[in-house]
Every structure is written in C-alpha cells, then in structure tokens.
Amino acid sequence: MPTYVYETIPQFEGEPTKRFEVRQSMKDAALTQHPDSGQPIRRVPIGGTGIMGGSSSGGSMPSGGGSCGSGCGCH
C-alpha cells in the first residue's frame, strides 16, 4: 500500500500546519479529517513528473543535450 502525506488545514490565522503520513490503498478516498483529532486535513501532492525532471511544457533542451544539461560528463 502507498503512503500518502496529509497536512492539517489551519482554522485560524497564524496556526501552523502539521504534516503526517498515512498508509492507504489507492482505492481508498482521501481523508478529510485527522484520524485522532478530527481536525480538517488535505492530501499533499508529492512527486510527479515535474519533480523527476519531466516536462509537459515543450520547452527546449539545455545546450549540451540530455536532460541533465552540460558539464556532467555523461554525453
């Protein structure tokens, strides 16, 4: 089962958010309340192709070629 990151939703100005992880099936709906306190929460999107270096913007490749740019020695 994957682990999802959630954070509390501040109820008043200046209240800090608290992040925590929950193991859930991919088929389970996202939680809306903290399992212990009942405080409202939201799932935090983590990862994705943007973090891994992928791009859907169709931008040009850096000069030097490859996705790692020039100067790395892999080209």
N, CA, C and O atoms as CSV, one atom per row, in Angstrom:
chain,resi,resn,atom,element,x,y,z
A,1,MET,N,N,0.841,-1.185,0.000
A,1,MET,CA,C,0.000,0.000,0.000
A,1,MET,C,C,0.884,1.246,0.000
A,1,MET,O,O,1.917,1.282,0.669
A,2,PRO,N,N,0.473,2.266,-0.754
A,2,PRO,CA,C,1.251,3.506,-0.782
A,2,PRO,C,C,1.052,4.323,0.493
A,2,PRO,O,O,0.060,4.180,1.207
A,3,THR,N,N,2.020,5.169,0.745
A,3,THR,CA,C,1.952,6.101,1.873
A,3,THR,C,C,1.641,7.484,1.331
A,3,THR,O,O,2.323,7.961,0.424
A,4,TYR,N,N,0.634,8.126,1.868
A,4,TYR,CA,C,0.232,9.461,1.443
A,4,TYR,C,C,0.579,10.474,2.523
A,4,TYR,O,O,0.537,10.167,3.714
A,5,VAL,N,N,0.920,11.677,2.096
A,5,VAL,CA,C,1.218,12.769,3.021
A,5,VAL,C,C,-0.023,13.649,3.119
A,5,VAL,O,O,-0.616,14.029,2.109
A,6,TYR,N,N,-0.397,13.960,4.334
A,6,TYR,CA,C,-1.522,14.849,4.620
A,6,TYR,C,C,-1.025,16.002,5.467
A,6,TYR,O,O,0.016,15.906,6.117
A,7,GLU,N,N,-1.781,17.102,5.456
A,7,GLU,CA,C,-1.482,18.216,6.352
A,7,GLU,C,C,-2.778,18.766,6.903
A,7,GLU,O,O,-3.823,18.720,6.255
A,8,THR,N,N,-2.686,19.292,8.122
A,8,THR,CA,C,-3.851,19.897,8.741
A,8,THR,C,C,-4.160,21.217,8.049
A,8,THR,O,O,-3.262,21.879,7.529
A,9,ILE,N,N,-5.414,21.590,8.045
A,9,ILE,CA,C,-5.848,22.861,7.476
A,9,ILE,C,C,-6.020,23.837,8.634
A,9,ILE,O,O,-6.869,23.623,9.500
A,10,PRO,N,N,-5.222,24.910,8.660
A,10,PRO,CA,C,-5.323,25.872,9.770
A,10,PRO,C,C,-6.740,26.423,9.914
A,10,PRO,O,O,-7.395,26.752,8.925
A,11,GLN,N,N,-7.193,26.516,11.141
A,11,GLN,CA,C,-8.533,27.010,11.422
A,11,GLN,C,C,-8.554,28.494,11.772
A,11,GLN,O,O,-9.611,29.125,11.785
A,12,PHE,N,N,-7.369,29.046,12.059
A,12,PHE,CA,C,-7.288,30.480,12.333
A,12,PHE,C,C,-5.926,30.992,11.886
A,12,PHE,O,O,-4.980,30.216,11.750
A,13,GLU,N,N,-5.827,32.287,11.659
A,13,GLU,CA,C,-4.606,32.899,11.164
A,13,GLU,C,C,-3.438,32.650,12.116
A,13,GLU,O,O,-3.569,32.811,13.329
A,14,GLY,N,N,-2.310,32.261,11.562
A,14,GLY,CA,C,-1.116,32.029,12.354
A,14,GLY,C,C,-0.963,30.608,12.858
A,14,GLY,O,O,0.093,30.253,13.382
A,15,GLU,N,N,-1.994,29.786,12.713
A,15,GLU,CA,C,-1.899,28.400,13.160
A,15,GLU,C,C,-1.007,27.620,12.180
A,15,GLU,O,O,-1.237,27.675,10.972
A,16,PRO,N,N,-0.009,26.907,12.671
A,16,PRO,CA,C,0.868,26.158,11.766
A,16,PRO,C,C,0.177,24.902,11.243
A,16,PRO,O,O,-0.697,24.338,11.901
A,17,THR,N,N,0.582,24.476,10.053
A,17,THR,CA,C,0.098,23.197,9.539
A,17,THR,C,C,0.995,22.090,10.080
A,17,THR,O,O,2.176,22.304,10.355
A,18,LYS,N,N,0.425,20.930,10.224
A,18,LYS,CA,C,1.180,19.769,10.696
A,18,LYS,C,C,1.049,18.685,9.639
A,18,LYS,O,O,-0.061,18.341,9.234
A,19,ARG,N,N,2.187,18.142,9.187
A,19,ARG,CA,C,2.181,17.082,8.179
A,19,ARG,C,C,2.365,15.723,8.837
A,19,ARG,O,O,3.053,15.585,9.849
A,20,PHE,N,N,1.728,14.719,8.230
A,20,PHE,CA,C,1.853,13.350,8.712
A,20,PHE,C,C,1.582,12.405,7.543
A,20,PHE,O,O,1.052,12.819,6.512
A,21,GLU,N,N,1.941,11.158,7.707
A,21,GLU,CA,C,1.784,10.160,6.660
A,21,GLU,C,C,0.770,9.105,7.065
A,21,GLU,O,O,0.644,8.754,8.239
A,22,VAL,N,N,0.043,8.601,6.057
A,22,VAL,CA,C,-0.942,7.545,6.277
A,22,VAL,C,C,-0.797,6.526,5.159
A,22,VAL,O,O,-0.748,6.888,3.983
A,23,ARG,N,N,-0.728,5.247,5.528
A,23,ARG,CA,C,-0.717,4.180,4.518
A,23,ARG,C,C,-2.161,3.852,4.169
A,23,ARG,O,O,-2.970,3.520,5.035
A,24,GLN,N,N,-2.468,3.955,2.859
A,24,GLN,CA,C,-3.823,3.696,2.377
A,24,GLN,C,C,-3.764,2.960,1.056
A,24,GLN,O,O,-2.774,3.040,0.329
A,25,SER,N,N,-4.813,2.254,0.756
A,25,SER,CA,C,-4.959,1.659,-0.557
A,25,SER,C,C,-5.210,2.773,-1.568
A,25,SER,O,O,-5.784,3.808,-1.229
A,26,MET,N,N,-4.781,2.559,-2.803
A,26,MET,CA,C,-5.021,3.550,-3.853
A,26,MET,C,C,-6.517,3.690,-4.135
A,26,MET,O,O,-6.954,4.704,-4.679
A,27,LYS,N,N,-7.295,2.681,-3.769
A,27,LYS,CA,C,-8.736,2.711,-3.996
A,27,LYS,C,C,-9.479,3.503,-2.928
A,27,LYS,O,O,-10.631,3.887,-3.134
A,28,ASP,N,N,-8.831,3.755,-1.783
A,28,ASP,CA,C,-9.479,4.499,-0.697
A,28,ASP,C,C,-9.596,5.979,-1.046
A,28,ASP,O,O,-8.715,6.550,-1.690
A,29,ALA,N,N,-10.681,6.583,-0.619
A,29,ALA,CA,C,-10.858,8.022,-0.798
A,29,ALA,C,C,-9.883,8.766,0.112
A,29,ALA,O,O,-9.493,8.261,1.165
A,30,ALA,N,N,-9.497,9.966,-0.303
A,30,ALA,CA,C,-8.611,10.797,0.523
A,30,ALA,C,C,-9.307,11.124,1.839
A,30,ALA,O,O,-10.516,11.352,1.880
A,31,LEU,N,N,-8.520,11.144,2.912
A,31,LEU,CA,C,-9.074,11.504,4.218
A,31,LEU,C,C,-9.424,12.987,4.243
A,31,LEU,O,O,-8.804,13.788,3.543
A,32,THR,N,N,-10.410,13.349,5.045
A,32,THR,CA,C,-10.789,14.762,5.200
A,32,THR,C,C,-10.639,15.232,6.640
A,32,THR,O,O,-10.688,16.431,6.911
A,33,GLN,N,N,-10.455,14.283,7.573
A,33,GLN,CA,C,-10.282,14.612,8.987
A,33,GLN,C,C,-9.124,13.807,9.554
A,33,GLN,O,O,-8.910,12.653,9.180
A,34,HIS,N,N,-8.371,14.436,10.471
A,34,HIS,CA,C,-7.265,13.752,11.139
A,34,HIS,C,C,-7.819,12.546,11.882
A,34,HIS,O,O,-8.819,12.669,12.589
A,35,PRO,N,N,-7.189,11.382,11.737
A,35,PRO,CA,C,-7.716,10.161,12.368
A,35,PRO,C,C,-7.834,10.245,13.887
A,35,PRO,O,O,-8.707,9.601,14.469
A,36,ASP,N,N,-6.968,11.031,14.543
A,36,ASP,CA,C,-7.013,11.114,16.012
A,36,ASP,C,C,-7.780,12.324,16.510
A,36,ASP,O,O,-8.613,12.202,17.408
A,37,SER,N,N,-7.508,13.506,15.934
A,37,SER,CA,C,-8.076,14.747,16.468
A,37,SER,C,C,-9.366,15.184,15.790
A,37,SER,O,O,-10.124,15.968,16.360
A,38,GLY,N,N,-9.630,14.688,14.575
A,38,GLY,CA,C,-10.820,15.113,13.851
A,38,GLY,C,C,-10.654,16.447,13.139
A,38,GLY,O,O,-11.589,16.929,12.500
A,39,GLN,N,N,-9.457,17.054,13.245
A,39,GLN,CA,C,-9.197,18.341,12.598
A,39,GLN,C,C,-9.239,18.171,11.079
A,39,GLN,O,O,-8.811,17.134,10.572
A,40,PRO,N,N,-9.744,19.165,10.340
A,40,PRO,CA,C,-9.774,19.074,8.881
A,40,PRO,C,C,-8.359,18.935,8.301
A,40,PRO,O,O,-7.422,19.594,8.752
A,41,ILE,N,N,-8.226,18.065,7.293
A,41,ILE,CA,C,-6.924,17.825,6.655
A,41,ILE,C,C,-7.094,17.767,5.142
A,41,ILE,O,O,-8.209,17.660,4.630
A,42,ARG,N,N,-5.968,17.841,4.438
A,42,ARG,CA,C,-5.953,17.669,2.980
A,42,ARG,C,C,-4.744,16.832,2.608
A,42,ARG,O,O,-3.729,16.829,3.304
A,43,ARG,N,N,-4.876,16.112,1.482
A,43,ARG,CA,C,-3.759,15.318,0.968
A,43,ARG,C,C,-2.805,16.260,0.250
A,43,ARG,O,O,-3.234,17.153,-0.481
A,44,VAL,N,N,-1.508,16.057,0.463
A,44,VAL,CA,C,-0.479,16.897,-0.134
A,44,VAL,C,C,0.087,16.175,-1.353
A,44,VAL,O,O,0.603,15.065,-1.225
A,45,PRO,N,N,-0.003,16.795,-2.548
A,45,PRO,CA,C,0.590,16.147,-3.721
A,45,PRO,C,C,2.111,16.148,-3.612
A,45,PRO,O,O,2.726,17.201,-3.448
A,46,ILE,N,N,2.704,14.987,-3.701
A,46,ILE,CA,C,4.152,14.818,-3.615
A,46,ILE,C,C,4.607,14.052,-4.841
A,46,ILE,O,O,3.930,13.125,-5.287
A,47,GLY,N,N,5.756,14.437,-5.387
A,47,GLY,CA,C,6.312,13.709,-6.525
A,47,GLY,C,C,5.718,14.166,-7.838
A,47,GLY,O,O,5.287,15.312,-7.968
A,48,GLY,N,N,5.695,13.289,-8.794
A,48,GLY,CA,C,5.180,13.604,-10.117
A,48,GLY,C,C,6.309,13.857,-11.098
A,48,GLY,O,O,7.474,13.934,-10.708
A,49,THR,N,N,5.970,13.984,-12.355
A,49,THR,CA,C,6.998,14.131,-13.375
A,49,THR,C,C,7.732,15.450,-13.286
A,49,THR,O,O,8.890,15.522,-13.696
A,50,GLY,N,N,7.115,16.491,-12.770
A,50,GLY,CA,C,7.802,17.775,-12.644
A,50,GLY,C,C,8.999,17.682,-11.716
A,50,GLY,O,O,10.029,18.304,-11.977
A,51,ILE,N,N,8.885,16.928,-10.652
A,51,ILE,CA,C,9.986,16.767,-9.710
A,51,ILE,C,C,11.054,15.853,-10.302
A,51,ILE,O,O,12.243,16.040,-10.042
A,52,MET,N,N,10.647,14.875,-11.089
A,52,MET,CA,C,11.574,13.906,-11.647
A,52,MET,C,C,12.301,14.437,-12.879
A,52,MET,O,O,13.152,13.739,-13.430
A,53,GLY,N,N,11.992,15.634,-13.319
A,53,GLY,CA,C,12.699,16.209,-14.453
A,53,GLY,C,C,11.904,16.186,-15.737
A,53,GLY,O,O,12.355,16.737,-16.742
A,54,GLY,N,N,10.731,15.565,-15.741
A,54,GLY,CA,C,9.903,15.553,-16.940
A,54,GLY,C,C,9.259,16.910,-17.128
A,54,GLY,O,O,9.157,17.697,-16.187
A,55,SER,N,N,8.830,17.177,-18.338
A,55,SER,CA,C,8.191,18.450,-18.604
A,55,SER,C,C,7.140,18.273,-19.669
A,55,SER,O,O,7.370,17.590,-20.667
A,56,SER,N,N,5.999,18.876,-19.472
A,56,SER,CA,C,4.966,18.840,-20.487
A,56,SER,C,C,4.861,20.182,-21.178
A,56,SER,O,O,3.951,20.391,-21.980
A,57,SER,N,N,5.779,21.106,-20.883
A,57,SER,CA,C,5.690,22.447,-21.448
A,57,SER,C,C,6.243,22.524,-22.852
A,57,SER,O,O,6.019,23.516,-23.546
A,58,GLY,N,N,6.964,21.499,-23.292
A,58,GLY,CA,C,7.508,21.503,-24.630
A,58,GLY,C,C,8.675,22.461,-24.795
A,58,GLY,O,O,9.009,22.854,-25.912
A,59,GLY,N,N,9.292,22.835,-23.689
A,59,GLY,CA,C,10.429,23.755,-23.742
A,59,GLY,C,C,11.626,23.111,-24.402
A,59,GLY,O,O,11.648,21.895,-24.592
A,60,SER,N,N,12.615,23.899,-24.753
A,60,SER,CA,C,13.789,23.367,-25.429
A,60,SER,C,C,14.725,22.708,-24.431
A,60,SER,O,O,14.691,23.005,-23.237
A,61,MET,N,N,15.552,21.819,-24.932
A,61,MET,CA,C,16.537,21.124,-24.114
A,61,MET,C,C,17.683,22.068,-23.819
A,61,MET,O,O,17.963,22.949,-24.632
A,62,PRO,N,N,18.354,21.922,-22.697
A,62,PRO,CA,C,19.512,22.766,-22.423
A,62,PRO,C,C,20.611,22.507,-23.436
A,62,PRO,O,O,20.738,21.398,-23.954
A,63,SER,N,N,21.405,23.532,-23.718
A,63,SER,CA,C,22.503,23.317,-24.652
A,63,SER,C,C,23.452,22.306,-24.047
A,63,SER,O,O,23.741,22.376,-22.852
A,64,GLY,N,N,23.929,21.397,-24.810
A,64,GLY,CA,C,24.748,20.308,-24.292
A,64,GLY,C,C,24.000,19.000,-24.390
A,64,GLY,O,O,24.611,17.937,-24.287
A,65,GLY,N,N,22.696,19.047,-24.584
A,65,GLY,CA,C,21.876,17.868,-24.808
A,65,GLY,C,C,21.604,17.093,-23.540
A,65,GLY,O,O,22.205,17.349,-22.497
A,66,GLY,N,N,20.702,16.152,-23.637
A,66,GLY,CA,C,20.348,15.321,-22.485
A,66,GLY,C,C,19.547,16.094,-21.477
A,66,GLY,O,O,19.477,17.322,-21.525
A,67,SER,N,N,18.940,15.368,-20.560
A,67,SER,CA,C,18.104,16.021,-19.569
A,67,SER,C,C,18.911,16.560,-18.386
A,67,SER,O,O,18.366,17.278,-17.547
A,68,CYS,N,N,20.189,16.226,-18.310
A,68,CYS,CA,C,20.975,16.667,-17.170
A,68,CYS,C,C,21.802,17.921,-17.493
A,68,CYS,O,O,22.501,18.434,-16.619
A,69,GLY,N,N,21.731,18.418,-18.727
A,69,GLY,CA,C,22.446,19.628,-19.083
A,69,GLY,C,C,23.905,19.340,-19.423
A,69,GLY,O,O,24.313,18.184,-19.541
A,70,SER,N,N,24.661,20.382,-19.574
A,70,SER,CA,C,26.060,20.199,-19.970
A,70,SER,C,C,26.964,20.139,-18.742
A,70,SER,O,O,26.591,20.580,-17.655
A,71,GLY,N,N,28.139,19.594,-18.936
A,71,GLY,CA,C,29.134,19.576,-17.868
A,71,GLY,C,C,29.068,18.374,-16.958
A,71,GLY,O,O,29.858,18.284,-16.018
A,72,CYS,N,N,28.155,17.441,-17.196
A,72,CYS,CA,C,28.045,16.302,-16.293
A,72,CYS,C,C,28.961,15.155,-16.692
A,72,CYS,O,O,29.267,14.289,-15.872
A,73,GLY,N,N,29.402,15.144,-17.951
A,73,GLY,CA,C,30.289,14.090,-18.399
A,73,GLY,C,C,29.594,12.854,-18.911
A,73,GLY,O,O,30.268,11.890,-19.273
A,74,CYS,N,N,28.270,12.835,-18.959
A,74,CYS,CA,C,27.567,11.637,-19.433
A,74,CYS,C,C,27.292,11.673,-20.931
A,74,CYS,O,O,26.764,10.700,-21.469
A,75,HIS,N,N,27.629,12.750,-21.619
A,75,HIS,CA,C,27.336,12.864,-23.066
A,75,HIS,C,C,28.592,12.616,-23.850
A,75,HIS,O,O,28.571,12.663,-25.080
